[in-house]
Amino acid sequence: MTEYIYESPDKGKTVYRRKFGDYHNRELVPLTEREKRIMEREKNDELASLNARDKHQCILKHCKDLDAGMLKVEQGWHKKWEDDRKYYEEHGHYPESEV
């Protein structure tokens, strides 16, 4: 009777099997539809089980990332405004639009 070792490098998304003691030859084990549904349900349960503090931390990080991105946009707008103002002071009119 052949004994197999089952391994998954990505927490169950893919499963390989190899003969016991054979470290070089492995084969992919296809998941059944039922197993796929079970994995999807476990993933959803894991997300739902995040406590309020963890959810708050995720939201806060996302907001900080958005704030940093928006700050760069606003800095770009401000620089453009400053450049246009300097141009106006030197030439008496605003630069031609590049539209």
KAJOVEN-V716508 format. One record per residue. N is the residue number from 1. PSI is psi in whole degrees, -180 to 180 (999 if undefined). D_LAST is the distance of its C-alpha to the last C-alpha in whole Angstrom. Layout:
<<N PSI D_LAST> <N PSI D_LAST>>
This chain:
<<1 129 75> <2 130 72> <3 138 70> <4 150 67> <5 131 64> <6 132 61> <7 151 58> <8 119 55> <9 -11 52> <10 43 49> <11 38 52> <12 -5 53> <13 -41 50> <14 144 51> <15 133 55> <16 155 57> <17 149 61> <18 155 63> <19 144 66> <20 125 68> <21 -11 68> <22 107 66> <23 -3 63> <24 -22 61> <25 113 61> <26 160 59> <27 146 58> <28 133 55> <29 114 57> <30 142 55> <31 143 54> <32 164 56> <33 -39 54> <34 -45 56> <35 -39 55> <36 -42 52> <37 -40 52> <38 -44 54> <39 -41 51> <40 -41 49> <41 -41 51> <42 -39 52> <43 -45 48> <44 -40 47> <45 -39 50> <46 -42 49> <47 -41 46> <48 -26 48> <49 -4 51> <50 134 48> <51 170 50> <52 -37 48> <53 -45 47> <54 -41 46> <55 -42 43> <56 -42 42> <57 -41 42> <58 -45 39> <59 -43 37> <60 -44 37> <61 -44 36> <62 -43 33> <63 -40 32> <64 -41 32> <65 -43 30> <66 -43 28> <67 -43 28> <68 -41 28> <69 -43 24> <70 -36 23> <71 -43 24> <72 -40 22> <73 -47 19> <74 -37 20> <75 -39 21> <76 -43 17> <77 -45 16> <78 -43 19> <79 -43 18> <80 -43 15> <81 -44 16> <82 -44 19> <83 -43 17> <84 -40 15> <85 -44 19> <86 -41 20> <87 -44 18> <88 -42 19> <89 -36 22> <90 -35 22> <91 -11 20> <92 3 21> <93 162 17> <94 154 14> <95 155 12> <96 143 9> <97 142 6> <98 26 4> <99 999 0>>
